[in-house]
Amino acid sequence: MNPLILIRGGGDLASGVALRLHRVGFPVVILELDKPLAVRRTVCFSEAVYEGAQTVEGVTARPGLGRPTPGHVGGGRNSRAD
């Protein structure tokens, strides 16, 4: 069983790391601010905070465990990347 990976921030570099770890089988959780500071938002999982979901290279992230935000979709312990 792979350990849960916790990444602070969902900017472009962190999203690349999260994507790679997810693809090799690690469960990944990304912590993000209510108003992310990411600049390259189209390639960042942090965009899920605004849009409710964000897909990067075929992997979709959705807000999950935190308090609901205006774009919050899903939630609870079963939310995860597809």
N, CA, C and O atoms as a GROMACS GRO file, in nm:
protein
  328
    1MET      N    1   0.084  -0.118   0.000
    1MET     CA    2   0.000   0.000   0.000
    1MET      C    3   0.089   0.125   0.000
    1MET      O    4   0.180   0.136   0.082
    2ASN      N    5   0.062   0.216  -0.091
    2ASN     CA    6   0.139   0.341  -0.101
    2ASN      C    7   0.089   0.441   0.002
    2ASN      O    8  -0.031   0.448   0.028
    3PRO      N    9   0.179   0.519   0.061
    3PRO     CA   10   0.137   0.622   0.158
    3PRO      C   11   0.065   0.736   0.088
    3PRO      O   12   0.089   0.763  -0.030
    4LEU      N   13  -0.022   0.803   0.161
    4LEU     CA   14  -0.091   0.921   0.110
    4LEU      C   15   0.011   1.034   0.095
    4LEU      O   16   0.088   1.061   0.187
    5ILE      N   17   0.011   1.099  -0.020
    5ILE     CA   18   0.101   1.211  -0.047
    5ILE      C   19   0.023   1.340  -0.030
    5ILE      O   20  -0.083   1.358  -0.091
    6LEU      N   21   0.074   1.430   0.052
    6LEU     CA   22   0.011   1.559   0.076
    6LEU      C   23   0.101   1.668   0.017
    6LEU      O   24   0.218   1.679   0.052
    7ILE      N   25   0.044   1.747  -0.074
    7ILE     CA   26   0.120   1.854  -0.141
    7ILE      C   27   0.057   1.987  -0.104
    7ILE      O   28  -0.063   2.006  -0.118
    8ARG      N   29   0.142   2.079  -0.057
    8ARG     CA   30   0.094   2.212  -0.021
    8ARG      C   31   0.104   2.303  -0.143
    8ARG      O   32   0.213   2.341  -0.185
    9GLY      N   33  -0.012   2.337  -0.199
    9GLY     CA   34  -0.018   2.424  -0.316
    9GLY      C   35  -0.040   2.346  -0.443
    9GLY      O   36   0.014   2.237  -0.460
   10GLY      N   37  -0.121   2.401  -0.532
   10GLY     CA   38  -0.154   2.333  -0.657
   10GLY      C   39  -0.115   2.412  -0.780
   10GLY      O   40  -0.185   2.408  -0.881
   11GLY      N   41  -0.002   2.484  -0.772
   11GLY     CA   42   0.047   2.558  -0.888
   11GLY      C   43   0.100   2.466  -0.996
   11GLY      O   44   0.085   2.345  -0.986
   12ASP      N   45   0.162   2.522  -1.100
   12ASP     CA   46   0.204   2.442  -1.215
   12ASP      C   47   0.308   2.336  -1.179
   12ASP      O   48   0.298   2.223  -1.225
   13LEU      N   49   0.408   2.370  -1.097
   13LEU     CA   50   0.509   2.271  -1.060
   13LEU      C   51   0.450   2.164  -0.970
   13LEU      O   52   0.475   2.045  -0.990
   14ALA      N   53   0.373   2.205  -0.869
   14ALA     CA   54   0.311   2.109  -0.779
   14ALA      C   55   0.212   2.019  -0.853
   14ALA      O   56   0.202   1.900  -0.822
   15SER      N   57   0.142   2.075  -0.950
   15SER     CA   58   0.047   1.994  -1.028
   15SER      C   59   0.120   1.888  -1.109
   15SER      O   60   0.072   1.775  -1.122
   16GLY      N   61   0.236   1.923  -1.164
   16GLY     CA   62   0.317   1.825  -1.238
   16GLY      C   63   0.363   1.712  -1.148
   16GLY      O   64   0.360   1.596  -1.188
   17VAL      N   65   0.407   1.745  -1.028
   17VAL     CA   66   0.450   1.644  -0.932
   17VAL      C   67   0.331   1.556  -0.892
   17VAL      O   68   0.343   1.434  -0.888
   18ALA      N   69   0.218   1.619  -0.862
   18ALA     CA   70   0.098   1.544  -0.823
   18ALA      C   71   0.053   1.450  -0.935
   18ALA      O   72   0.015   1.336  -0.909
   19LEU      N   73   0.058   1.498  -1.056
   19LEU     CA   74   0.018   1.418  -1.172
   19LEU      C   75   0.106   1.294  -1.185
   19LEU      O   76   0.056   1.184  -1.205
   20ARG      N   77   0.236   1.312  -1.173
   20ARG     CA   78   0.330   1.199  -1.185
   20ARG      C   79   0.310   1.099  -1.072
   20ARG      O   80   0.306   0.978  -1.096
   21LEU      N   81   0.298   1.147  -0.951
   21LEU     CA   82   0.276   1.057  -0.837
   21LEU      C   83   0.145   0.979  -0.850
   21LEU      O   84   0.140   0.860  -0.821
   22HIS      N   85   0.039   1.048  -0.895
   22HIS     CA   86  -0.090   0.981  -0.917
   22HIS      C   87  -0.077   0.871  -1.022
   22HIS      O   88  -0.132   0.762  -1.006
   23ARG      N   89  -0.006   0.900  -1.129
   23ARG     CA   90   0.008   0.803  -1.238
   23ARG      C   91   0.086   0.678  -1.199
   23ARG      O   92   0.067   0.572  -1.259
   24VAL      N   93   0.174   0.688  -1.100
   24VAL     CA   94   0.248   0.570  -1.055
   24VAL      C   95   0.182   0.503  -0.935
   24VAL      O   96   0.238   0.410  -0.876
   25GLY      N   97   0.062   0.550  -0.899
   25GLY     CA   98  -0.018   0.477  -0.801
   25GLY      C   99  -0.029   0.534  -0.661
   25GLY      O  100  -0.090   0.472  -0.574
   26PHE      N  101   0.027   0.651  -0.637
   26PHE     CA  102   0.016   0.710  -0.503
   26PHE      C  103  -0.114   0.788  -0.491
   26PHE      O  104  -0.153   0.858  -0.584
   27PRO      N  105  -0.183   0.777  -0.378
   27PRO     CA  106  -0.298   0.865  -0.353
   27PRO      C  107  -0.243   1.004  -0.320
   27PRO      O  108  -0.151   1.017  -0.239
   28VAL      N  109  -0.299   1.107  -0.381
   28VAL     CA  110  -0.247   1.243  -0.366
   28VAL      C  111  -0.357   1.337  -0.320
   28VAL      O  112  -0.469   1.334  -0.372
   29VAL      N  113  -0.325   1.421  -0.223
   29VAL     CA  114  -0.413   1.529  -0.178
   29VAL      C  115  -0.335   1.658  -0.192
   29VAL      O  116  -0.219   1.666  -0.151
   30ILE      N  117  -0.400   1.760  -0.250
   30ILE     CA  118  -0.336   1.891  -0.266
   30ILE      C  119  -0.410   1.990  -0.176
   30ILE      O  120  -0.532   2.003  -0.183
   31LEU      N  121  -0.334   2.059  -0.092
   31LEU     CA  122  -0.391   2.166  -0.009
   31LEU      C  123  -0.374   2.297  -0.084
   31LEU      O  124  -0.268   2.326  -0.139
   32GLU      N  125  -0.480   2.377  -0.084
   32GLU     CA  126  -0.474   2.503  -0.158
   32GLU      C  127  -0.546   2.612  -0.081
   32GLU      O  128  -0.636   2.584  -0.001
   33LEU      N  129  -0.507   2.734  -0.104
   33LEU     CA  130  -0.572   2.851  -0.044
   33LEU      C  131  -0.711   2.870  -0.103
   33LEU      O  132  -0.741   2.819  -0.210
   34ASP      N  133  -0.796   2.945  -0.031
   34ASP     CA  134  -0.929   2.978  -0.084
   34ASP      C  135  -0.917   3.057  -0.214
   34ASP      O  136  -1.002   3.046  -0.302
   35LYS      N  137  -0.812   3.138  -0.225
   35LYS     CA  138  -0.786   3.216  -0.346
   35LYS      C  139  -0.644   3.184  -0.390
   35LYS      O  140  -0.550   3.253  -0.352
   36PRO      N  141  -0.628   3.079  -0.471
   36PRO     CA  142  -0.493   3.036  -0.513
   36PRO      C  143  -0.415   3.146  -0.582
   36PRO      O  144  -0.471   3.236  -0.645
   37LEU      N  145  -0.283   3.137  -0.568
   37LEU     CA  146  -0.193   3.238  -0.624
   37LEU      C  147  -0.130   3.193  -0.757
   37LEU      O  148  -0.040   3.260  -0.807
   38ALA      N  149  -0.176   3.083  -0.813
   38ALA     CA  150  -0.118   3.028  -0.935
   38ALA      C  151  -0.129   3.127  -1.051
   38ALA      O  152  -0.229   3.197  -1.064
   39VAL      N  153  -0.025   3.132  -1.133
   39VAL     CA  154  -0.022   3.221  -1.248
   39VAL      C  155  -0.066   3.146  -1.373
   39VAL      O  156  -0.150   3.196  -1.448
   40ARG      N  157  -0.012   3.027  -1.397
   40ARG     CA  158  -0.046   2.947  -1.516
   40ARG      C  159  -0.165   2.858  -1.484
   40ARG      O  160  -0.153   2.736  -1.476
   41ARG      N  161  -0.282   2.921  -1.466
   41ARG     CA  162  -0.400   2.852  -1.413
   41ARG      C  163  -0.453   2.742  -1.503
   41ARG      O  164  -0.518   2.650  -1.452
   42THR      N  165  -0.429   2.746  -1.632
   42THR     CA  166  -0.484   2.642  -1.720
   42THR      C  167  -0.413   2.509  -1.704
   42THR      O  168  -0.465   2.406  -1.748
   43VAL      N  169  -0.295   2.507  -1.642
   43VAL     CA  170  -0.221   2.382  -1.623
   43VAL      C  171  -0.203   2.351  -1.474
   43VAL      O  172  -0.112   2.278  -1.436
   44CYS      N  173  -0.291   2.407  -1.390
   44CYS     CA  174  -0.279   2.389  -1.246
   44CYS      C  175  -0.405   2.326  -1.188
   44CYS      O  176  -0.517   2.361  -1.225
   45PHE      N  177  -0.384   2.233  -1.096
   45PHE     CA  178  -0.498   2.176  -1.026
   45PHE      C  179  -0.562   2.278  -0.932
   45PHE      O  180  -0.677   2.259  -0.891
   46SER      N  181  -0.492   2.386  -0.898
   46SER     CA  182  -0.550   2.488  -0.811
   46SER      C  183  -0.673   2.554  -0.874
   46SER      O  184  -0.756   2.609  -0.803
   47GLU      N  185  -0.685   2.548  -1.003
   47GLU     CA  186  -0.801   2.605  -1.073
   47GLU      C  187  -0.931   2.538  -1.030
   47GLU      O  188  -1.038   2.596  -1.048
   48ALA      N  189  -0.924   2.418  -0.975
   48ALA     CA  190  -1.044   2.348  -0.927
   48ALA      C  191  -1.114   2.428  -0.817
   48ALA      O  192  -1.235   2.414  -0.799
   49VAL      N  193  -1.041   2.511  -0.745
   49VAL     CA  194  -1.101   2.594  -0.642
   49VAL      C  195  -1.202   2.690  -0.705
   49VAL      O  196  -1.309   2.714  -0.648
   50TYR      N  197  -1.168   2.746  -0.821
   50TYR     CA  198  -1.257   2.839  -0.890
   50TYR      C  199  -1.362   2.768  -0.975
   50TYR      O  200  -1.478   2.810  -0.978
   51GLU      N  201  -1.324   2.663  -1.044
   51GLU     CA  202  -1.410   2.601  -1.143
   51GLU      C  203  -1.489   2.480  -1.093
   51GLU      O  204  -1.582   2.436  -1.160
   52GLY      N  205  -1.454   2.428  -0.975
   52GLY     CA  206  -1.522   2.309  -0.924
   52GLY      C  207  -1.455   2.180  -0.967
   52GLY      O  208  -1.475   2.076  -0.903
   53ALA      N  209  -1.376   2.185  -1.072
   53ALA     CA  210  -1.297   2.071  -1.120
   53ALA      C  211  -1.195   2.125  -1.219
   53ALA      O  212  -1.217   2.228  -1.284
   54GLN      N  213  -1.083   2.056  -1.230
   54GLN     CA  214  -0.980   2.094  -1.327
   54GLN      C  215  -0.914   1.968  -1.379
   54GLN      O  216  -0.871   1.883  -1.302
   55THR      N  217  -0.906   1.957  -1.510
   55THR     CA  218  -0.842   1.841  -1.573
   55THR      C  219  -0.708   1.884  -1.633
   55THR      O  220  -0.701   1.981  -1.709
   56VAL      N  221  -0.604   1.811  -1.598
   56VAL     CA  222  -0.470   1.832  -1.651
   56VAL      C  223  -0.422   1.699  -1.703
   56VAL      O  224  -0.409   1.603  -1.628
   57GLU      N  225  -0.394   1.692  -1.832
   57GLU     CA  226  -0.345   1.571  -1.898
   57GLU      C  227  -0.428   1.448  -1.863
   57GLU      O  228  -0.374   1.342  -1.833
   58GLY      N  229  -0.560   1.464  -1.867
   58GLY     CA  230  -0.651   1.351  -1.848
   58GLY      C  231  -0.682   1.315  -1.704
   58GLY      O  232  -0.758   1.222  -1.680
   59VAL      N  233  -0.626   1.386  -1.607
   59VAL     CA  234  -0.654   1.360  -1.465
   59VAL      C  235  -0.734   1.478  -1.411
   59VAL      O  236  -0.693   1.594  -1.428
   60THR      N  237  -0.847   1.449  -1.347
   60THR     CA  238  -0.935   1.554  -1.296
   60THR      C  239  -0.926   1.565  -1.145
   60THR      O  240  -0.934   1.465  -1.074
   61ALA      N  241  -0.908   1.688  -1.097
   61ALA     CA  242  -0.907   1.717  -0.954
   61ALA      C  243  -1.034   1.793  -0.919
   61ALA      O  244  -1.083   1.876  -0.996
   62ARG      N  245  -1.087   1.763  -0.801
   62ARG     CA  246  -1.206   1.831  -0.751
   62ARG      C  247  -1.182   1.868  -0.605
   62ARG      O  248  -1.112   1.796  -0.533
   63PRO      N  249  -1.240   1.982  -0.560
   63PRO     CA  250  -1.232   2.015  -0.418
   63PRO      C  251  -1.297   1.903  -0.338
   63PRO      O  252  -1.395   1.843  -0.381
   64GLY      N  253  -1.241   1.874  -0.220
   64GLY     CA  254  -1.294   1.762  -0.147
   64GLY      C  255  -1.316   1.784   0.000
   64GLY      O  256  -1.430   1.802   0.043
   65LEU      N  257  -1.211   1.783   0.079
   65LEU     CA  258  -1.226   1.776   0.224
   65LEU      C  259  -1.240   1.909   0.294
   65LEU      O  260  -1.288   1.912   0.408
   66GLY      N  261  -1.201   2.016   0.234
   66GLY     CA  262  -1.204   2.146   0.302
   66GLY      C  263  -1.343   2.202   0.314
   66GLY      O  264  -1.442   2.138   0.277
   67ARG      N  265  -1.350   2.322   0.366
   67ARG     CA  266  -1.481   2.385   0.375
   67ARG      C  267  -1.527   2.422   0.234
   67ARG      O  268  -1.444   2.453   0.149
   68PRO      N  269  -1.658   2.418   0.209
   68PRO     CA  270  -1.708   2.447   0.074
   68PRO      C  271  -1.671   2.587   0.028
   68PRO      O  272  -1.672   2.682   0.106
   69THR      N  273  -1.640   2.600  -0.100
   69THR     CA  274  -1.613   2.727  -0.164
   69THR      C  275  -1.720   2.746  -0.270
   69THR      O  276  -1.793   2.652  -0.298
   70PRO      N  277  -1.732   2.864  -0.329
   70PRO     CA  278  -1.836   2.885  -0.430
   70PRO      C  279  -1.832   2.783  -0.544
   70PRO      O  280  -1.937   2.750  -0.600
   71GLY      N  281  -1.715   2.732  -0.579
   71GLY     CA  282  -1.705   2.632  -0.686
   71GLY      C  283  -1.701   2.490  -0.636
   71GLY      O  284  -1.666   2.399  -0.711
   72HIS      N  285  -1.735   2.468  -0.508
   72HIS     CA  286  -1.723   2.336  -0.446
   72HIS      C  287  -1.813   2.233  -0.513
   72HIS      O  288  -1.932   2.258  -0.531
   73VAL      N  289  -1.757   2.120  -0.548
   73VAL     CA  290  -1.832   2.009  -0.607
   73VAL      C  291  -1.794   1.884  -0.530
   73VAL      O  292  -1.677   1.865  -0.496
   74GLY      N  293  -1.890   1.801  -0.501
   74GLY     CA  294  -1.859   1.675  -0.433
   74GLY      C  295  -1.820   1.700  -0.290
   74GLY      O  296  -1.878   1.786  -0.223
   75GLY      N  297  -1.723   1.626  -0.244
   75GLY     CA  298  -1.674   1.645  -0.108
   75GLY      C  299  -1.676   1.516  -0.032
   75GLY      O  300  -1.712   1.410  -0.085
   76GLY      N  301  -1.637   1.524   0.092
   76GLY     CA  302  -1.634   1.406   0.177
   76GLY      C  303  -1.510   1.323   0.154
   76GLY      O  304  -1.425   1.357   0.072
   77ARG      N  305  -1.501   1.215   0.226
   77ARG     CA  306  -1.382   1.132   0.223
   77ARG      C  307  -1.362   1.056   0.093
   77ARG      O  308  -1.253   1.005   0.068
   78ASN      N  309  -1.464   1.047   0.010
   78ASN     CA  310  -1.452   0.970  -0.114
   78ASN      C  311  -1.411   1.052  -0.233
   78ASN      O  312  -1.396   0.997  -0.343
   79SER      N  313  -1.393   1.182  -0.217
   79SER     CA  314  -1.348   1.265  -0.329
   79SER      C  315  -1.201   1.238  -0.356
   79SER      O  316  -1.120   1.230  -0.264
   80ARG      N  317  -1.166   1.223  -0.483
   80ARG     CA  318  -1.028   1.195  -0.521
   80ARG      C  319  -1.011   1.223  -0.668
   80ARG      O  320  -1.108   1.248  -0.739
   81ALA      N  321  -0.888   1.220  -0.714
   81ALA     CA  322  -0.862   1.239  -0.857
   81ALA      C  323  -0.907   1.114  -0.931
   81ALA      O  324  -0.890   1.003  -0.881
   82ASP      N  325  -0.963   1.131  -1.051
   82ASP     CA  326  -1.005   1.017  -1.134
   82ASP      C  327  -0.889   0.962  -1.212
   82ASP      O  328  -0.906   0.866  -1.288
   0.00000   0.00000   0.00000
